[in-house]
Amino acid sequence: MMVIILSVLIGLATAGLLFKLFFDDLEEFGECFMYLLKPNILSLFDGDYLEDQWKSMKLGFWAALSIGAGVGTYFSLMKHFG
């Protein structure tokens, strides 16, 4: 149980530390999230398809790094202490 808690804390700490590297503020994070939810065809018709792709990729990469840090921590700790 302690391994899971530590892994989640490492993932959250990584997300927090990388937040400023990826996003200027919470408003930009919200924009990225809205572009993630918006269908690409609508972005194409609105004329902001490339911005949609960029912001969706940025959010996905940030999430993947944060989740990857937590999962990597879990498996590393299980390998050494499990």
N, CA, C and O atoms as a GROMACS GRO file, in nm:
protein
  328
    1MET      N    1   0.082  -0.119   0.000
    1MET     CA    2   0.000   0.000   0.000
    1MET      C    3   0.087   0.126   0.000
    1MET      O    4   0.053   0.226  -0.064
    2MET      N    5   0.196   0.121   0.071
    2MET     CA    6   0.286   0.237   0.078
    2MET      C    7   0.350   0.265  -0.058
    2MET      O    8   0.377   0.380  -0.092
    3VAL      N    9   0.374   0.158  -0.135
    3VAL     CA   10   0.433   0.174  -0.268
    3VAL      C   11   0.338   0.252  -0.358
    3VAL      O   12   0.380   0.338  -0.435
    4ILE      N   13   0.210   0.221  -0.350
    4ILE     CA   14   0.110   0.290  -0.433
    4ILE      C   15   0.102   0.437  -0.395
    4ILE      O   16   0.097   0.524  -0.481
    5ILE      N   17   0.099   0.464  -0.267
    5ILE     CA   18   0.091   0.604  -0.221
    5ILE      C   19   0.213   0.682  -0.266
    5ILE      O   20   0.200   0.795  -0.314
    6LEU      N   21   0.331   0.624  -0.252
    6LEU     CA   22   0.453   0.691  -0.294
    6LEU      C   23   0.455   0.714  -0.446
    6LEU      O   24   0.500   0.818  -0.493
    7SER      N   25   0.407   0.617  -0.521
    7SER     CA   26   0.401   0.630  -0.667
    7SER      C   27   0.308   0.741  -0.710
    7SER      O   28   0.339   0.817  -0.801
    8VAL      N   29   0.193   0.751  -0.644
    8VAL     CA   30   0.098   0.858  -0.675
    8VAL      C   31   0.158   0.994  -0.640
    8VAL      O   32   0.143   1.090  -0.716
    9LEU      N   33   0.225   1.002  -0.527
    9LEU     CA   34   0.288   1.127  -0.488
    9LEU      C   35   0.398   1.170  -0.586
    9LEU      O   36   0.411   1.288  -0.616
   10ILE      N   37   0.475   1.075  -0.634
   10ILE     CA   38   0.579   1.105  -0.732
   10ILE      C   39   0.515   1.153  -0.863
   10ILE      O   40   0.564   1.248  -0.924
   11GLY      N   41   0.408   1.089  -0.905
   11GLY     CA   42   0.338   1.131  -1.026
   11GLY      C   43   0.281   1.271  -1.013
   11GLY      O   44   0.291   1.351  -1.106
   12LEU      N   45   0.221   1.301  -0.899
   12LEU     CA   46   0.166   1.435  -0.876
   12LEU      C   47   0.276   1.541  -0.866
   12LEU      O   48   0.260   1.652  -0.916
   13ALA      N   49   0.386   1.506  -0.804
   13ALA     CA   50   0.499   1.599  -0.794
   13ALA      C   51   0.556   1.627  -0.932
   13ALA      O   52   0.591   1.741  -0.963
   14THR      N   53   0.567   1.526  -1.015
   14THR     CA   54   0.616   1.544  -1.151
   14THR      C   55   0.521   1.633  -1.230
   14THR      O   56   0.566   1.721  -1.303
   15ALA      N   57   0.391   1.610  -1.216
   15ALA     CA   58   0.293   1.693  -1.285
   15ALA      C   59   0.305   1.839  -1.241
   15ALA      O   60   0.298   1.930  -1.324
   16GLY      N   61   0.323   1.860  -1.113
   16GLY     CA   62   0.337   1.996  -1.061
   16GLY      C   63   0.463   2.064  -1.109
   16GLY      O   64   0.461   2.182  -1.144
   17LEU      N   65   0.572   1.991  -1.111
   17LEU     CA   66   0.699   2.050  -1.153
   17LEU      C   67   0.702   2.079  -1.304
   17LEU      O   68   0.762   2.177  -1.347
   18LEU      N   69   0.638   1.993  -1.382
   18LEU     CA   70   0.637   2.012  -1.526
   18LEU      C   71   0.530   2.111  -1.573
   18LEU      O   72   0.532   2.156  -1.687
   19PHE      N   73   0.436   2.145  -1.484
   19PHE     CA   74   0.325   2.231  -1.525
   19PHE      C   75   0.376   2.364  -1.581
   19PHE      O   76   0.334   2.404  -1.690
   20LYS      N   77   0.464   2.431  -1.510
   20LYS     CA   78   0.516   2.561  -1.555
   20LYS      C   79   0.600   2.548  -1.682
   20LYS      O   80   0.609   2.644  -1.760
   21LEU      N   81   0.660   2.433  -1.704
   21LEU     CA   82   0.738   2.412  -1.825
   21LEU      C   83   0.647   2.402  -1.949
   21LEU      O   84   0.683   2.447  -2.057
   22PHE      N   85   0.530   2.341  -1.931
   22PHE     CA   86   0.438   2.319  -2.043
   22PHE      C   87   0.335   2.430  -2.061
   22PHE      O   88   0.296   2.461  -2.174
   23PHE      N   89   0.289   2.489  -1.952
   23PHE     CA   90   0.178   2.584  -1.957
   23PHE      C   91   0.218   2.715  -1.887
   23PHE      O   92   0.288   2.714  -1.786
   24ASP      N   93   0.171   2.826  -1.943
   24ASP     CA   94   0.198   2.956  -1.882
   24ASP      C   95   0.115   2.977  -1.755
   24ASP      O   96   0.165   3.029  -1.655
   25ASP      N   97  -0.012   2.934  -1.760
   25ASP     CA   98  -0.102   2.952  -1.646
   25ASP      C   99  -0.218   2.854  -1.658
   25ASP      O  100  -0.224   2.774  -1.752
   26LEU      N  101  -0.310   2.862  -1.564
   26LEU     CA  102  -0.426   2.772  -1.566
   26LEU      C  103  -0.518   2.798  -1.686
   26LEU      O  104  -0.586   2.707  -1.734
   27GLU      N  105  -0.518   2.920  -1.735
   27GLU     CA  106  -0.601   2.953  -1.851
   27GLU      C  107  -0.552   2.876  -1.975
   27GLU      O  108  -0.633   2.822  -2.051
   28GLU      N  109  -0.422   2.871  -1.995
   28GLU     CA  110  -0.369   2.796  -2.109
   28GLU      C  111  -0.395   2.647  -2.093
   28GLU      O  112  -0.424   2.578  -2.190
   29PHE      N  113  -0.384   2.598  -1.969
   29PHE     CA  114  -0.416   2.457  -1.943
   29PHE      C  115  -0.562   2.428  -1.980
   29PHE      O  116  -0.591   2.326  -2.041
   30GLY      N  117  -0.652   2.520  -1.943
   30GLY     CA  118  -0.793   2.504  -1.978
   30GLY      C  119  -0.815   2.506  -2.129
   30GLY      O  120  -0.898   2.431  -2.180
   31GLU      N  121  -0.743   2.592  -2.199
   31GLU     CA  122  -0.753   2.595  -2.346
   31GLU      C  123  -0.708   2.462  -2.406
   31GLU      O  124  -0.773   2.409  -2.496
   32CYS      N  125  -0.599   2.410  -2.355
   32CYS     CA  126  -0.550   2.281  -2.404
   32CYS      C  127  -0.653   2.171  -2.381
   32CYS      O  128  -0.675   2.087  -2.467
   33PHE      N  129  -0.714   2.173  -2.265
   33PHE     CA  130  -0.814   2.072  -2.233
   33PHE      C  131  -0.937   2.086  -2.323
   33PHE      O  132  -0.994   1.986  -2.366
   34MET      N  133  -0.978   2.210  -2.352
   34MET     CA  134  -1.093   2.231  -2.439
   34MET      C  135  -1.062   2.186  -2.582
   34MET      O  136  -1.149   2.129  -2.649
   35TYR      N  137  -0.941   2.211  -2.629
   35TYR     CA  138  -0.903   2.163  -2.761
   35TYR      C  139  -0.898   2.011  -2.766
   35TYR      O  140  -0.927   1.950  -2.870
   36LEU      N  141  -0.863   1.949  -2.655
   36LEU     CA  142  -0.862   1.803  -2.649
   36LEU      C  143  -1.003   1.748  -2.666
   36LEU      O  144  -1.022   1.644  -2.729
   37LEU      N  145  -1.100   1.817  -2.609
   37LEU     CA  146  -1.239   1.772  -2.617
   37LEU      C  147  -1.307   1.808  -2.749
   37LEU      O  148  -1.403   1.743  -2.789
   38LYS      N  149  -1.257   1.912  -2.816
   38LYS     CA  150  -1.319   1.961  -2.939
   38LYS      C  151  -1.285   1.868  -3.056
   38LYS      O  152  -1.168   1.835  -3.076
   39PRO      N  153  -1.385   1.826  -3.133
   39PRO     CA  154  -1.355   1.741  -3.250
   39PRO      C  155  -1.265   1.815  -3.349
   39PRO      O  156  -1.281   1.935  -3.372
   40ASN      N  157  -1.174   1.743  -3.408
   40ASN     CA  158  -1.077   1.802  -3.500
   40ASN      C  159  -1.144   1.864  -3.623
   40ASN      O  160  -1.095   1.963  -3.676
   41ILE      N  161  -1.253   1.807  -3.666
   41ILE     CA  162  -1.320   1.860  -3.784
   41ILE      C  163  -1.374   2.001  -3.757
   41ILE      O  164  -1.374   2.086  -3.846
   42LEU      N  165  -1.419   2.026  -3.635
   42LEU     CA  166  -1.465   2.160  -3.599
   42LEU      C  167  -1.348   2.259  -3.596
   42LEU      O  168  -1.362   2.373  -3.638
   43SER      N  169  -1.235   2.215  -3.547
   43SER     CA  170  -1.117   2.302  -3.548
   43SER      C  171  -1.073   2.332  -3.691
   43SER      O  172  -1.028   2.443  -3.720
   44LEU      N  173  -1.086   2.235  -3.779
   44LEU     CA  174  -1.050   2.256  -3.918
   44LEU      C  175  -1.140   2.362  -3.980
   44LEU      O  176  -1.092   2.451  -4.051
   45PHE      N  177  -1.269   2.353  -3.955
   45PHE     CA  178  -1.362   2.452  -4.011
   45PHE      C  179  -1.347   2.589  -3.946
   45PHE      O  180  -1.372   2.691  -4.010
   46ASP      N  181  -1.304   2.592  -3.819
   46ASP     CA  182  -1.282   2.720  -3.750
   46ASP      C  183  -1.150   2.784  -3.789
   46ASP      O  184  -1.127   2.902  -3.759
   47GLY      N  185  -1.063   2.709  -3.854
   47GLY     CA  186  -0.934   2.763  -3.898
   47GLY      C  187  -0.824   2.754  -3.794
   47GLY      O  188  -0.721   2.819  -3.809
   48ASP      N  189  -0.844   2.675  -3.691
   48ASP     CA  190  -0.739   2.661  -3.590
   48ASP      C  191  -0.700   2.515  -3.567
   48ASP      O  192  -0.679   2.472  -3.454
   49TYR      N  193  -0.693   2.442  -3.677
   49TYR     CA  194  -0.660   2.300  -3.670
   49TYR      C  195  -0.520   2.276  -3.614
   49TYR      O  196  -0.500   2.189  -3.529
   50LEU      N  197  -0.421   2.353  -3.662
   50LEU     CA  198  -0.284   2.332  -3.616
   50LEU      C  199  -0.268   2.368  -3.468
   50LEU      O  200  -0.194   2.302  -3.395
   51GLU      N  201  -0.338   2.473  -3.424
   51GLU     CA  202  -0.334   2.508  -3.282
   51GLU      C  203  -0.398   2.398  -3.199
   51GLU      O  204  -0.349   2.365  -3.091
   52ASP      N  205  -0.507   2.340  -3.248
   52ASP     CA  206  -0.573   2.228  -3.181
   52ASP      C  207  -0.475   2.111  -3.166
   52ASP      O  208  -0.463   2.053  -3.058
   53GLN      N  209  -0.406   2.077  -3.273
   53GLN     CA  210  -0.313   1.966  -3.269
   53GLN      C  211  -0.199   1.992  -3.171
   53GLN      O  212  -0.160   1.904  -3.095
   54TRP      N  213  -0.145   2.113  -3.175
   54TRP     CA  214  -0.033   2.149  -3.088
   54TRP      C  215  -0.074   2.144  -2.940
   54TRP      O  216  -0.004   2.086  -2.858
   55LYS      N  217  -0.188   2.205  -2.907
   55LYS     CA  218  -0.229   2.211  -2.767
   55LYS      C  219  -0.271   2.074  -2.715
   55LYS      O  220  -0.246   2.042  -2.599
   56SER      N  221  -0.334   1.994  -2.800
   56SER     CA  222  -0.370   1.858  -2.759
   56SER      C  223  -0.246   1.774  -2.736
   56SER      O  224  -0.240   1.696  -2.640
   57MET      N  225  -0.145   1.789  -2.823
   57MET     CA  226  -0.021   1.714  -2.807
   57MET      C  227   0.053   1.757  -2.680
   57MET      O  228   0.107   1.674  -2.608
   58LYS      N  229   0.055   1.886  -2.653
   58LYS     CA  230   0.123   1.938  -2.535
   58LYS      C  231   0.059   1.882  -2.408
   58LYS      O  232   0.130   1.839  -2.316
   59LEU      N  233  -0.073   1.882  -2.402
   59LEU     CA  234  -0.143   1.828  -2.285
   59LEU      C  235  -0.119   1.678  -2.271
   59LEU      O  236  -0.096   1.628  -2.161
   60GLY      N  237  -0.124   1.607  -2.383
   60GLY     CA  238  -0.102   1.463  -2.379
   60GLY      C  239   0.038   1.427  -2.336
   60GLY      O  240   0.058   1.331  -2.260
   61PHE      N  241   0.136   1.502  -2.383
   61PHE     CA  242   0.274   1.475  -2.346
   61PHE      C  243   0.297   1.502  -2.198
   61PHE      O  244   0.366   1.426  -2.131
   62TRP      N  245   0.240   1.611  -2.147
   62TRP     CA  246   0.251   1.644  -2.005
   62TRP      C  247   0.189   1.532  -1.920
   62TRP      O  248   0.247   1.488  -1.820
   63ALA      N  249   0.070   1.487  -1.961
   63ALA     CA  250   0.003   1.380  -1.885
   63ALA      C  251   0.082   1.250  -1.893
   63ALA      O  252   0.094   1.179  -1.793
   64ALA      N  253   0.135   1.218  -2.010
   64ALA     CA  254   0.211   1.093  -2.026
   64ALA      C  255   0.337   1.093  -1.940
   64ALA      O  256   0.370   0.992  -1.878
   65LEU      N  257   0.406   1.205  -1.934
   65LEU     CA  258   0.526   1.213  -1.850
   65LEU      C  259   0.491   1.200  -1.702
   65LEU      O  260   0.561   1.132  -1.627
   66SER      N  261   0.383   1.264  -1.660
   66SER     CA  262   0.343   1.259  -1.520
   66SER      C  263   0.298   1.118  -1.480
   66SER      O  264   0.339   1.067  -1.376
   67ILE      N  265   0.215   1.057  -1.563
   67ILE     CA  266   0.168   0.921  -1.534
   67ILE      C  267   0.284   0.823  -1.544
   67ILE      O  268   0.295   0.730  -1.464
   68GLY      N  269   0.370   0.843  -1.643
   68GLY     CA  270   0.486   0.756  -1.659
   68GLY      C  271   0.578   0.760  -1.539
   68GLY      O  272   0.635   0.657  -1.501
   69ALA      N  273   0.594   0.876  -1.479
   69ALA     CA  274   0.679   0.886  -1.359
   69ALA      C  275   0.619   0.805  -1.244
   69ALA      O  276   0.692   0.737  -1.172
   70GLY      N  277   0.489   0.814  -1.228
   70GLY     CA  278   0.424   0.737  -1.121
   70GLY      C  279   0.431   0.588  -1.146
   70GLY      O  280   0.461   0.510  -1.054
   71VAL      N  281   0.403   0.547  -1.268
   71VAL     CA  282   0.406   0.404  -1.301
   71VAL      C  283   0.549   0.350  -1.293
   71VAL      O  284   0.572   0.241  -1.243
   72GLY      N  285   0.643   0.428  -1.343
   72GLY     CA  286   0.783   0.386  -1.334
   72GLY      C  287   0.830   0.371  -1.191
   72GLY      O  288   0.903   0.277  -1.158
   73THR      N  289   0.788   0.463  -1.107
   73THR     CA  290   0.821   0.454  -0.964
   73THR      C  291   0.762   0.328  -0.903
   73THR      O  292   0.829   0.258  -0.827
   74TYR      N  293   0.637   0.299  -0.936
   74TYR     CA  294   0.570   0.181  -0.881
   74TYR      C  295   0.646   0.053  -0.917
   74TYR      O  296   0.677  -0.028  -0.830
   75PHE      N  297   0.676   0.036  -1.046
   75PHE     CA  298   0.743  -0.087  -1.089
   75PHE      C  299   0.886  -0.095  -1.036
   75PHE      O  300   0.934  -0.204  -1.004
   76SER      N  301   0.953   0.018  -1.026
   76SER     CA  302   1.088   0.017  -0.972
   76SER      C  303   1.088  -0.022  -0.824
   76SER      O  304   1.170  -0.103  -0.781
   77LEU      N  305   0.996   0.034  -0.749
   77LEU     CA  306   0.988  -0.001  -0.606
   77LEU      C  307   0.946  -0.146  -0.586
   77LEU      O  308   0.996  -0.213  -0.496
   78MET      N  309   0.854  -0.194  -0.670
   78MET     CA  310   0.810  -0.334  -0.659
   78MET      C  311   0.924  -0.429  -0.692
   78MET      O  312   0.937  -0.536  -0.633
   79LYS      N  313   1.006  -0.389  -0.788
   79LYS     CA  314   1.120  -0.473  -0.827
   79LYS      C  315   1.222  -0.484  -0.713
   79LYS      O  316   1.277  -0.591  -0.688
   80HIS      N  317   1.245  -0.372  -0.646
   80HIS     CA  318   1.348  -0.372  -0.542
   80HIS      C  319   1.297  -0.415  -0.404
   80HIS      O  320   1.369  -0.478  -0.328
   81PHE      N  321   1.171  -0.381  -0.374
   81PHE     CA  322   1.120  -0.408  -0.240
   81PHE      C  323   1.001  -0.502  -0.235
   81PHE      O  324   0.960  -0.545  -0.127
   82GLY      N  325   0.945  -0.536  -0.351
   82GLY     CA  326   0.823  -0.617  -0.355
   82GLY      C  327   0.853  -0.760  -0.342
   82GLY      O  328   0.761  -0.842  -0.344
   0.00000   0.00000   0.00000
